[in-house]
């Protein structure tokens, strides 16, 4: 496959954050841009989303918390100050 160089201008912080996120996902930024361009050519669509999505891990955590709330399990009382919270935690230890 022959490759071509594309030069784009973007905010430095955006580039660094995109590189960091790409690396976390196991990709290079170049690979993600290439994949995006291929999808654009294939579908002739551009999709933008400002909505944040939960990760599967976070969805699982929230599901467990909701189960605990329904079962009235692992729920601490409300505190009006740090002293009350500390006393409660000492009782648990």
C-alpha positions as CSV (number, residue, x, y, z in Angstrom):
1,X,0.0,0.0,0.0
2,X,1.4,3.4,-1.0
3,X,1.0,6.0,1.7
4,X,0.6,9.7,1.4
5,X,1.3,12.4,4.0
6,X,-1.5,14.6,5.2
7,X,-0.7,17.7,7.2
8,X,-3.4,19.2,9.3
9,X,-3.5,22.1,11.8
10,X,-5.0,21.4,15.2
11,X,-4.7,22.7,18.7
12,X,-1.7,21.2,20.4
13,X,-3.7,20.1,23.4
14,X,-6.2,18.3,21.2
15,X,-3.5,16.5,19.4
16,X,-1.8,15.4,22.6
17,X,-5.1,14.2,24.2
18,X,-6.0,12.3,21.0
19,X,-2.6,10.6,20.9
20,X,-2.9,9.7,24.6
21,X,-6.4,8.2,24.1
22,X,-5.4,6.4,20.9
23,X,-2.4,4.8,22.8
24,X,-4.8,3.8,25.6
25,X,-6.8,2.0,23.0
26,X,-3.7,0.4,21.5
27,X,-3.7,2.5,18.3
28,X,-1.5,5.2,16.8
29,X,-3.2,8.5,16.0
30,X,-2.3,7.9,12.4
31,X,-4.1,4.6,12.4
32,X,-7.3,6.2,13.8
33,X,-7.2,9.0,11.3
34,X,-6.7,6.5,8.4
35,X,-9.6,4.4,9.7
36,X,-11.8,7.5,9.9
37,X,-10.9,8.6,6.4
38,X,-11.6,5.1,5.1
39,X,-15.0,5.0,6.8
40,X,-15.8,8.5,5.4
41,X,-15.0,7.3,1.8
42,X,-16.9,4.1,2.3
43,X,-20.1,5.5,3.8
44,X,-19.9,9.1,2.6
45,X,-21.0,10.1,6.1
46,X,-19.5,12.2,8.9
47,X,-20.8,11.6,12.4
48,X,-20.3,13.9,15.4
49,X,-21.4,13.2,18.9
50,X,-21.2,15.4,22.0
51,X,-22.9,12.8,24.1
52,X,-20.6,11.1,26.6
53,X,-21.0,7.3,26.8
54,X,-20.3,5.2,29.8
55,X,-17.7,2.4,29.6
56,X,-19.0,-1.1,30.1
57,X,-17.0,-1.2,33.4
58,X,-18.8,1.9,34.7
59,X,-22.2,0.5,33.6
60,X,-21.4,-2.6,35.6
61,X,-20.5,-0.6,38.7
62,X,-23.6,1.5,38.5
63,X,-25.7,-1.7,38.1
64,X,-24.2,-3.1,41.3
65,X,-24.8,0.2,43.1
66,X,-28.4,0.2,42.0
67,X,-28.8,-3.4,43.3
68,X,-27.3,-2.4,46.6
69,X,-29.7,0.6,46.9
70,X,-32.7,-1.6,46.3
71,X,-31.5,-4.1,48.8
72,X,-30.6,-1.3,51.3
73,X,-27.1,-2.7,51.4
74,X,-23.7,-0.9,51.6
75,X,-25.4,2.4,52.3
76,X,-24.1,4.8,54.9
77,X,-26.2,7.4,56.7
78,X,-26.0,11.1,55.8
79,X,-23.5,13.2,57.9
80,X,-23.6,16.8,58.8
81,X,-19.9,17.1,59.5
82,X,-16.6,15.2,59.3
83,X,-16.7,14.3,62.9
84,X,-19.9,12.3,62.5
85,X,-18.4,10.6,59.4
86,X,-15.2,9.7,61.2
87,X,-17.2,8.3,64.2
88,X,-19.3,6.1,61.8
89,X,-16.2,4.8,60.1
90,X,-14.5,4.0,63.4
91,X,-17.5,1.9,64.4
92,X,-17.2,-0.1,61.2
93,X,-13.5,-0.9,61.8
